[in-house]
Amino acid sequence: MRFSSSNPRERLNTARIMQRNVINTTYSSRIAQNPTDRPKVNDSDIEYSQDLKVHHLKEYLRDYGRTAQDQANNMKVIGKLIKQDKFYEESEQKKTQKYIIQNMFDGTRYSAALLKNLTGIKMEVVDSDARLF
């Protein structure tokens, strides 16, 4: 993981990479995919301007809000699964349960790096699109 202490563009790019990995872990958890087979993302699919503006951050935060909501909904379902306290002895069901939970834990780890980058963004708000919402 790379963390820049001063470059807002780099921080937002890294947050986007982490967001794409969160999206992948959420989906992989839903389909009980083996975490080793889950696609890992190392590059941002969005090229942010070197001169990052408030509207770039605003667009990102709106998109990330949907990702966080999807992840939260998935966690509610998984929380119910864990509360049932069913631990399967049969290997296929046990493997499925393990994949679901492992993908969500991986998503939580990606979320931590994502939020660390977002909270470290420092930028001047001096343009006409300075309103966040």
Buried (B, 14 or more C-beta within 10 A) or exposed (E): EEEBEEBBBBBBBBBBBBBBBBBBBBBBBBEBBEBEEBEEBEEBEBEBEEEBBBBBBBEBBEEBEEBBEBBEEBBEEBEEEEEEEEEEEEEEEEEBBBBBBBBBEBBEBBBEBBBBBBEBBEBEEEEEEEEEE
